[in-house]
Amino acid sequence: ESADTLQKPNIVMILVDDMGWSDIGCYGSEIPTPNLDALASGGVRFTQFYNTGRCSPTRASLLTGHYPHQAGMGHLDNTVKAGHPGFQGQLADSSVTIAEVLNQAGYFTCMTGKWHLGQNFGCTPWSRGFQRSLNLARGGVHFYDQTGEKGGAKLYLNGEEKALDDPMFGPWYGSDLWAEYGNKFIDEALTEQKPFFLYLAHCAPHFPLMAPQEDIDRYRGKYLVGWDRLREERRQRQIAKGLVDAGWPLTPRADNSPAWDDVPEDKRERFDHIMSIYAAMIERMDRSVGAVVEHLQSKGVLDNTLILFLSDNGGNAESGPDGKYDGPNPGDPHSNVFLGQNWATLANTPFRKWKHYVHEGGSATPLIAHWPAGIPAERNGQLENQPGHLVDLMATIVDVTGADYPTEFNGHPIEGMEGVSLQPALAGKELQRSNPIFFNHEDNRAVRDGDWKLVALKGKPWELYNIPADRTELNDLSAQHPDRVDAMVRQYRDWAKRTRVVVDGVASPVSGPAKKRNPQKKGGGRTRSGPSEEKSSGSN
């Protein structure tokens, strides 16, 4: 390898599943996340970074630099709409992945964890550029001996099917396993003297919520103070850290969520236990981030590694206000626990709505960027307030690695990148963004243009917010600014047409696949949520 290749930065992208904006310490949480907090204090935190509000669409956008429908993934990977190329249930041929781009630039590319991009259709990590992988076709698997709906899932090691309890892995908890194999793949890259790209896609803290018992036990009783007080405490920490403006009121509780003071004593233990399991998952995930960082440090490559940490969507309110709490020992590998809307509202402090939606609660994610060799030291611990979106990650990685983004790949024409490089923002400079940021999931839709955000719920009228003044989206200005609304709606419709989001009546589906499949055979089924405000089909 040339000296030049060895100087190229390594990239480690860590994605967590169903974690809210306020769930880690450096974004205001009471849950201790010392490893992520250390990355934040040695790097930059983005305060206005966006995902797509849902699982597969986020993964598609993150890996391709395209909007979800453009990448073929307008919904989950089992949602196919004949004649609608935005719903292929797998990545489109007109998109390339970061791995495919970096392979051409001499990188060693690898991934561990949750794929969820159409493995049942043959769209796999190994068919989309990853030289090494240990993955699940879909998520929701946390233990080697897990039973229940996800119990039939399989692991895939470089494409070879393995049982969850294959002795080669020993007994494992997911967050630890993804880090362990991530570190093994890094070692292979170093042996080959290649720069590397590791995409580490955690299943935590997605349902079914489960964690090692000793981690859960440490939190028991800590959540008996309830969601109302904890939300206010998170908000106060966010204000103190400069993440949140004191002028933004906390969003009101959802109509069907009770005040904690009205929750009967006998139900409080149950809620405390659910949140203890969730907190344990986040702490354990943080510890696994520490294991990767420590490994990079021990190999002498931490300084020239760009680490990016983010979540695929906001906290998950599926299963209604109270969540689910099934099994003789909730939180163990044989239980079925969902966070529920009451606690998901805490996860998304101080914002409105949850996963599925493109109000801030559904689509705002932490983004921590750590890269000692590439981020000026005076930026350490600083906040970056310019808005960004998943589509920017491809552009950023192409920029920092010097890779070439192709116009054609495997005989298919490739659409251009939608995003802009975030590298200027890492250095405290202005981003070169000329287009708004757009959203559509299940026909919840939004446009973010400068300070303004136009947003709507499925089937409901557009709302307009001035984000610096009102990021909790409580003061709708659409009636005062009809011309601005009209202009932004036109931008939205042009974008929707161009990126294969169908407009005028035929839009994103809300109720799952066009025809029933049995994905269980291919490693992981779907989980149907109970009745909830979201009326969503099951989600992964």
C-alpha positions as CSV (number, residue, x, y, z in Angstrom):
1,E,0.0,0.0,0.0
2,S,1.2,3.5,-0.7
3,A,2.0,5.8,2.2
4,D,-1.0,7.9,1.1
5,T,-3.4,5.0,1.7
6,L,-2.1,4.4,5.2
7,Q,-2.7,8.1,6.0
8,K,-6.3,8.0,5.0
9,P,-8.6,8.2,8.0
10,N,-10.3,5.1,9.3
11,I,-14.1,5.4,9.7
12,V,-16.1,3.8,12.5
13,M,-19.9,4.4,12.2
14,I,-21.9,3.3,15.2
15,L,-25.7,3.2,14.8
16,V,-28.1,2.4,17.7
17,D,-31.6,1.3,17.4
18,D,-34.7,3.2,18.7
19,M,-32.8,5.5,21.1
20,G,-34.2,8.9,21.8
21,W,-32.3,12.3,21.6
22,S,-31.9,12.7,25.3
23,D,-31.0,9.1,26.2
24,I,-27.2,9.5,26.6
25,G,-25.4,11.6,29.2
26,C,-23.9,14.2,26.9
27,Y,-27.4,14.9,25.6
28,G,-28.9,15.3,29.0
29,S,-29.7,11.8,30.3
30,E,-29.4,10.5,33.8
31,I,-28.2,7.1,32.4
32,P,-24.4,7.0,32.7
33,T,-22.7,6.8,29.3
34,P,-19.1,7.7,30.2
35,N,-17.6,6.3,26.9
36,L,-19.9,8.3,24.7
37,D,-19.5,11.4,26.9
38,A,-15.7,11.1,26.5
39,L,-16.0,11.0,22.7
40,A,-18.2,14.1,22.9
41,S,-15.8,16.0,25.1
42,G,-13.0,15.0,22.7
43,G,-15.0,15.9,19.6
44,V,-18.1,17.7,18.4
45,R,-21.8,17.1,19.1
46,F,-24.4,18.1,16.5
47,T,-27.5,19.5,18.1
48,Q,-29.7,19.5,14.9
49,F,-28.9,16.3,13.1
50,Y,-31.7,14.2,11.6
51,N,-32.5,10.7,10.7
52,T,-35.6,9.5,8.8
53,G,-37.7,8.5,11.8
54,R,-37.6,4.8,11.1
55,C,-35.3,1.8,10.9
56,S,-34.7,0.5,7.4
57,P,-35.2,3.9,5.8
58,T,-32.4,5.3,8.0
59,R,-30.1,2.5,7.3
60,A,-30.6,2.9,3.5
61,S,-30.1,6.7,3.7
62,L,-27.0,6.4,6.0
63,L,-25.3,3.9,3.7
64,T,-26.1,5.4,0.3
65,G,-26.3,9.2,0.8
66,H,-29.7,9.0,-0.8
67,Y,-33.2,9.7,0.6
68,P,-35.0,6.5,1.6
69,H,-37.4,6.1,-1.3
70,Q,-34.6,7.0,-3.7
71,A,-32.6,4.1,-2.3
72,G,-35.6,1.8,-2.7
73,M,-36.4,1.7,1.0
74,G,-39.4,3.9,1.6
75,H,-40.5,1.6,4.4
76,L,-39.3,-1.6,6.1
77,D,-37.5,-4.3,4.2
78,N,-40.6,-6.4,3.9
79,T,-42.7,-3.7,2.4
80,V,-42.8,-4.0,-1.4
81,K,-45.3,-2.1,-3.6
82,A,-45.4,-3.4,-7.1
83,G,-44.8,-0.6,-9.6
84,H,-43.4,1.8,-7.0
85,P,-39.6,1.8,-7.1
86,G,-39.5,3.7,-3.8
87,F,-40.7,0.5,-2.1
88,Q,-38.4,-2.3,-3.3
89,G,-37.8,-3.7,0.2
90,Q,-34.1,-3.6,-0.6
91,L,-31.4,-1.2,-1.8
92,A,-31.9,0.1,-5.3
93,D,-29.3,-0.5,-8.1
94,S,-29.1,3.2,-8.7
95,S,-27.5,3.6,-5.2
96,V,-24.1,2.6,-4.0
97,T,-23.1,2.0,-0.4
98,I,-20.3,3.6,1.5
99,A,-18.6,0.2,1.6
100,E,-18.8,-0.1,-2.2
101,V,-17.3,3.3,-2.6
102,L,-14.5,2.8,-0.1
103,N,-13.6,-0.7,-1.5
104,Q,-12.6,1.2,-4.6
105,A,-10.4,3.5,-2.5
106,G,-8.4,0.7,-1.0
107,Y,-10.3,0.4,2.3
108,F,-11.0,-2.7,4.3
109,T,-14.8,-2.7,4.8
110,C,-16.7,-4.5,7.5
111,M,-20.0,-4.4,9.5
112,T,-21.5,-6.1,12.5
113,G,-25.0,-6.1,13.9
114,K,-28.4,-5.4,12.4
115,W,-28.7,-5.2,8.6
116,H,-32.5,-4.8,7.8
117,L,-32.0,-3.8,4.2
118,G,-33.6,-6.7,2.3
119,Q,-31.6,-9.8,3.1
120,N,-34.6,-11.9,2.2
121,F,-34.3,-10.5,-1.3
122,G,-30.6,-11.2,-1.5
123,C,-29.5,-7.7,-0.6
124,T,-26.9,-8.5,2.0
125,P,-23.8,-6.9,3.6
126,W,-21.6,-9.2,1.5
127,S,-23.5,-8.4,-1.8
128,R,-23.4,-4.7,-1.0
129,G,-19.6,-4.2,-0.5
130,F,-18.7,-5.4,3.0
131,Q,-15.7,-7.6,2.9
132,R,-16.4,-8.9,6.4
133,S,-19.6,-9.1,8.3
134,L,-21.3,-10.7,11.3
135,N,-24.9,-9.7,11.0
136,L,-28.5,-10.4,11.7
137,A,-31.0,-10.1,8.7
138,R,-33.2,-8.0,11.1
139,G,-32.9,-6.7,14.6
140,G,-34.5,-7.4,17.9
141,V,-32.0,-10.1,18.9
142,H,-30.0,-9.5,22.1
143,F,-29.0,-12.9,23.5
144,Y,-27.6,-16.2,22.2
145,D,-30.3,-18.2,24.0
146,Q,-33.2,-15.8,23.2
147,T,-36.6,-17.4,22.7
148,G,-39.9,-15.9,21.6
149,E,-40.7,-14.2,18.3
150,K,-37.0,-13.6,17.5
151,G,-35.8,-17.0,18.7
152,G,-35.5,-18.5,15.2
153,A,-33.2,-15.8,14.0
154,K,-29.8,-16.7,12.5
155,L,-26.4,-15.0,12.6
156,Y,-24.5,-14.7,9.3
157,L,-20.7,-14.7,9.5
158,N,-19.3,-13.4,6.1
159,G,-22.5,-14.7,4.6
160,E,-22.4,-18.1,6.2
161,E,-25.5,-19.0,8.3
162,K,-24.9,-19.7,12.0
163,A,-27.2,-20.6,14.9
164,L,-27.4,-17.9,17.5
165,D,-26.0,-20.4,20.0
166,D,-23.2,-21.7,17.8
167,P,-20.4,-22.6,20.2
168,M,-17.9,-20.6,18.2
169,F,-19.4,-17.4,19.7
170,G,-19.8,-18.7,23.2
171,P,-22.6,-17.2,25.3
172,W,-23.1,-13.6,24.3
173,Y,-25.1,-10.4,24.8
174,G,-25.5,-8.6,21.5
175,S,-23.9,-5.3,22.2
176,D,-20.7,-7.1,23.4
177,L,-20.7,-9.4,20.4
178,W,-20.9,-6.6,17.8
179,A,-18.0,-4.8,19.4
180,E,-15.9,-8.0,19.8
181,Y,-16.3,-8.9,16.1
182,G,-15.8,-5.3,15.1
183,N,-12.5,-5.4,16.9
184,K,-11.6,-8.7,15.2
185,F,-12.3,-7.2,11.8
186,I,-10.2,-4.1,12.6
187,D,-7.3,-6.4,13.4
188,E,-7.6,-8.0,10.0
189,A,-7.5,-4.6,8.4
190,L,-4.4,-3.7,10.3
191,T,-2.8,-6.9,9.3
192,E,-3.5,-6.1,5.7
193,Q,-2.2,-2.6,6.3
194,K,-5.4,-1.0,5.0
195,P,-7.5,1.9,6.3
196,F,-10.8,0.5,7.4
197,F,-14.5,1.3,7.5
198,L,-16.5,-0.4,10.3
199,Y,-20.2,0.0,10.4
200,L,-21.4,-1.2,13.8
201,A,-25.2,-1.4,13.9
202,H,-26.4,-2.2,17.4
203,C,-29.8,-3.8,18.1
204,A,-30.0,-2.0,21.4
205,P,-32.1,-0.4,22.8
206,H,-34.8,-1.8,20.5
207,F,-37.6,-4.1,21.7
208,P,-37.8,-6.8,23.0
209,L,-36.0,-4.9,25.8
210,M,-33.5,-7.2,27.5
211,A,-30.2,-6.9,29.3
212,P,-27.9,-8.9,31.6
213,Q,-29.6,-9.1,35.0
214,E,-26.8,-7.5,37.0
215,D,-27.1,-4.4,34.7
216,I,-30.9,-4.2,35.2
217,D,-30.6,-4.6,39.0
218,R,-28.4,-1.5,39.3
219,Y,-31.3,0.7,38.1
220,R,-34.2,-0.8,40.0
221,G,-36.0,1.9,42.0
222,K,-34.3,4.8,40.3
223,Y,-37.3,5.3,38.0
224,L,-39.9,5.5,40.7
225,V,-39.6,9.3,40.6
226,G,-41.5,9.0,37.3
227,W,-41.4,10.4,33.8
228,D,-42.6,13.9,34.6
229,R,-39.9,14.8,37.0
230,L,-37.2,13.0,34.9
231,R,-38.2,14.8,31.8
232,E,-37.9,18.2,33.5
233,E,-34.5,17.1,35.0
234,R,-33.3,16.1,31.5
235,R,-34.5,19.4,30.1
236,Q,-32.6,21.4,32.8
237,R,-29.4,19.5,32.0
238,Q,-29.9,20.1,28.3
239,I,-30.3,23.8,29.0
240,A,-27.2,23.8,31.1
241,K,-25.2,22.1,28.4
242,G,-26.5,24.6,25.7
243,L,-28.3,21.8,23.8
244,V,-31.8,23.3,24.4
245,D,-33.0,26.9,24.6
246,A,-34.6,27.8,27.9
247,G,-37.3,29.6,25.9
248,W,-38.6,26.4,24.3
249,P,-41.4,25.0,26.6
250,L,-41.4,21.3,27.3
251,T,-44.0,19.6,25.0
252,P,-47.2,18.6,26.9
253,R,-47.8,15.0,27.8
254,A,-49.8,13.1,25.1
255,D,-53.5,13.0,25.9
256,N,-53.4,9.3,26.6
257,S,-50.4,9.4,28.9
258,P,-51.1,9.9,32.6
259,A,-49.3,12.2,34.9
260,W,-46.9,10.1,37.1
261,D,-48.8,11.2,40.2
262,D,-51.9,9.6,38.8
263,V,-50.2,6.2,38.2
264,P,-51.4,3.7,40.9
265,E,-48.7,2.5,43.2
266,D,-48.9,-1.1,42.0
267,K,-48.2,-0.1,38.4
268,R,-45.2,2.1,39.4
269,E,-43.0,-1.0,40.0
270,R,-43.8,-2.3,36.6
271,F,-42.9,1.0,34.9
272,D,-39.7,1.3,37.0
273,H,-38.7,-2.2,35.9
274,I,-39.3,-1.4,32.2
275,M,-37.2,1.7,32.3
276,S,-34.5,-0.1,34.3
277,I,-34.1,-2.6,31.5
278,Y,-34.0,0.1,28.9
279,A,-31.3,2.1,30.9
280,A,-29.3,-1.1,31.3
281,M,-29.3,-1.6,27.5
282,I,-28.0,1.9,26.9
283,E,-25.3,1.6,29.6
284,R,-24.2,-1.8,28.2
285,M,-24.2,-0.3,24.6
286,D,-22.0,2.5,25.9
287,R,-19.6,0.0,27.5
288,S,-19.3,-1.7,24.1
289,V,-18.4,1.6,22.5
290,G,-15.7,1.9,25.1
291,A,-14.4,-1.6,24.1
292,V,-14.0,-0.4,20.5
293,V,-12.4,2.9,21.4
294,E,-10.0,1.2,23.8
295,H,-9.1,-1.3,21.0
296,L,-8.4,1.5,18.6
297,Q,-6.3,3.2,21.2
298,S,-4.3,0.0,22.0
299,K,-3.5,-0.4,18.3
300,G,-2.4,3.3,17.9
301,V,-5.1,4.2,15.4
302,L,-7.6,6.1,17.5
303,D,-6.2,9.6,16.5
304,N,-6.8,9.0,12.7
305,T,-10.2,7.3,13.1
306,L,-13.3,9.3,12.5
307,I,-15.9,7.9,14.9
308,L,-19.6,8.8,14.2
309,F,-22.3,7.8,16.7
310,L,-26.0,8.2,16.0
311,S,-29.5,6.7,16.4
312,D,-31.8,5.4,13.6
313,N,-35.0,7.1,14.9
314,G,-36.5,8.6,18.1
315,G,-37.7,6.7,21.1
316,N,-40.4,4.2,20.3
317,A,-43.9,4.6,21.5
318,E,-45.2,1.4,19.9
319,S,-47.5,-0.8,22.1
320,G,-49.3,2.3,23.5
321,P,-48.7,4.4,26.6
322,D,-47.9,1.5,29.0
323,G,-45.6,-0.6,26.9
324,K,-45.4,-4.3,27.2
325,Y,-44.2,-6.4,30.2
326,D,-44.5,-10.1,29.3
327,G,-42.7,-13.1,30.7
328,P,-42.0,-14.6,34.1
329,N,-38.8,-12.5,34.4
330,P,-39.1,-9.3,32.2
331,G,-35.8,-8.3,30.7
332,D,-34.4,-11.8,30.4
333,P,-33.9,-13.6,27.0
334,H,-37.4,-15.2,27.2
335,S,-39.4,-12.0,27.9
336,N,-41.2,-9.5,25.7
337,V,-40.9,-6.0,27.0
338,F,-41.6,-2.7,25.1
339,L,-40.8,0.7,26.4
340,G,-44.2,2.3,25.6
341,Q,-45.2,5.8,24.9
342,N,-44.9,7.2,28.5
343,W,-41.2,6.4,28.7
344,A,-40.6,7.1,25.0
345,T,-41.7,10.7,25.7
346,L,-38.9,10.9,28.2
347,A,-36.4,9.5,25.7
348,N,-37.3,12.3,23.2
349,T,-37.1,15.1,25.8
350,P,-38.0,17.9,25.1
351,F,-39.5,17.2,21.6
352,R,-42.8,16.2,20.1
353,K,-43.8,12.8,18.9
354,W,-41.8,9.5,18.5
355,K,-40.4,7.0,16.1
356,H,-42.5,6.9,12.8
357,Y,-43.0,10.7,12.9
358,V,-40.9,13.5,11.5
359,H,-41.6,16.0,14.2
360,E,-38.4,16.5,16.2
361,G,-39.1,13.7,18.6
362,G,-39.2,11.1,15.8
363,S,-36.3,12.3,13.7
364,A,-33.8,14.2,15.8
365,T,-30.7,12.1,16.7
366,P,-27.5,12.7,18.6
367,L,-24.5,12.8,16.3
368,I,-21.1,12.7,18.0
369,A,-18.1,13.1,15.8
370,H,-14.6,12.2,17.2
371,W,-11.4,12.5,15.1
372,P,-8.4,13.9,16.9
373,A,-6.3,14.1,13.7
374,G,-9.1,15.8,11.8
375,I,-11.0,18.0,14.1
376,P,-9.2,21.0,15.5
377,A,-8.5,20.6,19.2
378,E,-10.2,23.9,20.0
379,R,-13.5,22.3,18.8
380,N,-13.3,19.6,21.5
381,G,-16.5,19.5,23.5
382,Q,-18.2,22.0,21.4
383,L,-21.7,22.0,20.0
384,E,-22.5,22.3,16.3
385,N,-25.9,23.9,15.6
386,Q,-26.0,23.7,11.8
387,P,-28.7,21.2,10.7
388,G,-27.5,18.0,9.1
389,H,-29.1,14.7,7.8
390,L,-28.0,11.1,7.2
391,V,-27.6,11.9,3.5
392,D,-24.6,14.0,4.5
393,L,-22.6,11.0,5.8
394,M,-21.7,9.7,2.3
395,A,-20.6,13.1,1.2
396,T,-18.6,13.5,4.4
397,I,-16.8,10.2,4.0
398,V,-16.1,10.7,0.3
399,D,-14.6,14.1,1.3
400,V,-12.4,13.0,4.2
401,T,-11.2,9.8,2.5
402,G,-10.6,11.3,-1.0
403,A,-12.7,8.4,-2.5
404,D,-14.4,8.8,-5.8
405,Y,-18.2,8.6,-5.9
406,P,-19.1,6.8,-9.1
407,T,-21.5,7.8,-11.8
408,E,-21.9,4.1,-12.7
409,F,-21.5,0.9,-10.7
410,N,-22.0,-2.8,-11.7
411,G,-23.3,-1.6,-15.0
412,H,-26.0,0.7,-13.4
413,P,-26.1,4.4,-13.6
414,I,-25.8,5.9,-10.0
415,E,-27.7,8.9,-8.8
416,G,-25.7,11.8,-7.4
417,M,-25.2,12.4,-3.7
418,E,-28.0,14.3,-2.0
419,G,-26.0,15.6,1.0
420,V,-23.1,17.9,1.7
421,S,-19.8,17.1,3.5
422,L,-19.9,17.9,7.2
423,Q,-16.2,18.4,7.3
424,P,-16.5,22.2,7.4
425,A,-18.7,22.0,10.4
426,L,-16.2,19.8,12.2
427,A,-13.8,22.7,11.8
428,G,-16.4,25.3,12.9
429,K,-17.1,26.6,9.4
430,E,-20.2,27.0,7.4
431,L,-21.8,24.1,5.5
432,Q,-22.2,24.5,1.8
433,R,-25.9,23.4,1.8
434,S,-28.0,24.9,-1.0
435,N,-31.1,22.6,-0.8
436,P,-33.5,22.0,2.1
437,I,-33.6,18.7,4.0
438,F,-36.7,16.6,3.3
439,F,-38.6,13.9,5.0
440,N,-41.4,11.5,4.3
441,H,-42.2,8.4,6.3
442,E,-45.7,6.8,6.2
443,D,-46.7,10.2,4.7
444,N,-45.6,12.0,7.8
445,R,-43.6,14.7,6.0
446,A,-41.4,17.7,6.5
447,V,-39.1,20.3,4.9
448,R,-36.3,21.9,6.9
449,D,-34.9,25.0,5.2
450,G,-32.6,27.2,7.2
451,D,-34.5,28.3,10.4
452,W,-37.8,27.1,9.1
453,K,-39.5,23.7,9.3
454,L,-42.7,22.7,7.5
455,V,-44.1,19.5,9.0
456,A,-47.3,17.5,8.8
457,L,-48.8,14.3,10.2
458,K,-50.3,11.9,7.7
459,G,-53.5,13.3,6.3
460,K,-53.2,16.4,8.3
461,P,-52.5,20.0,7.2
462,W,-49.0,21.5,7.1
463,E,-47.6,23.2,10.3
464,L,-44.8,25.8,10.1
465,Y,-42.2,26.4,12.9
466,N,-39.3,28.7,13.4
467,I,-36.9,26.3,14.9
468,P,-34.4,28.6,16.7
469,A,-37.4,30.2,18.4
470,D,-39.6,27.0,18.9
471,R,-37.8,23.7,18.4
472,T,-40.5,21.9,20.5
473,E,-42.9,22.8,17.7
474,L,-45.7,24.3,19.8
475,N,-46.3,27.6,18.0
476,D,-47.6,26.9,14.5
477,L,-46.9,30.0,12.2
478,S,-48.5,28.6,9.0
479,A,-51.4,31.0,9.2
480,Q,-49.1,34.0,9.6
481,H,-46.8,33.0,6.7
482,P,-49.0,31.5,3.9
483,D,-46.5,32.5,1.2
484,R,-43.6,30.7,2.9
485,V,-45.8,27.6,3.4
486,D,-46.7,27.6,-0.3
487,A,-43.1,27.9,-1.4
488,M,-42.0,25.1,0.9
489,V,-44.8,22.9,-0.2
490,R,-43.7,23.4,-3.8
491,Q,-40.2,22.4,-2.8
492,Y,-41.5,19.3,-1.0
493,R,-43.6,18.2,-4.0
494,D,-40.7,18.6,-6.4
495,W,-38.4,16.6,-4.1
496,A,-41.1,13.9,-3.6
497,K,-41.5,13.5,-7.3
498,R,-37.8,13.4,-8.0
499,T,-37.0,10.9,-5.2
500,R,-39.8,8.5,-5.9
501,V,-42.0,9.4,-3.0
502,V,-45.4,9.2,-4.6
503,V,-47.5,12.4,-4.0
504,D,-51.3,13.2,-4.4
505,G,-53.0,10.4,-2.6
506,V,-50.7,7.4,-3.3
507,A,-48.1,7.8,-0.7
508,S,-46.0,5.9,1.8
509,P,-47.8,2.9,3.3
510,V,-48.6,2.7,7.0
511,S,-49.5,-0.9,7.3
512,G,-46.6,-3.1,6.4
513,P,-46.1,-5.4,3.6
514,A,-48.1,-5.7,0.4
515,K,-48.3,-9.5,0.8
516,K,-47.7,-11.8,3.7
517,R,-44.3,-13.4,3.9
518,N,-42.7,-15.6,6.4
519,P,-39.3,-13.9,7.1
520,Q,-38.8,-16.2,10.1
521,K,-37.0,-18.7,7.8
522,K,-34.5,-16.0,6.9
523,G,-33.5,-14.9,10.4
524,G,-36.0,-12.8,12.3
525,G,-39.6,-12.2,12.0
526,R,-41.7,-9.2,12.5
527,T,-43.2,-8.0,15.8
528,R,-46.7,-6.7,15.7
529,S,-47.2,-3.9,18.1
530,G,-50.5,-3.8,20.0
531,P,-53.0,-1.1,19.6
532,S,-51.3,2.3,19.9
533,E,-51.7,5.8,18.8
534,E,-49.5,5.0,15.8
535,K,-51.6,2.2,14.3
536,S,-48.4,1.1,12.8
537,S,-47.8,-2.4,11.7
538,G,-45.0,-4.2,13.5
539,S,-41.7,-2.5,13.4
540,N,-38.1,-3.7,13.5
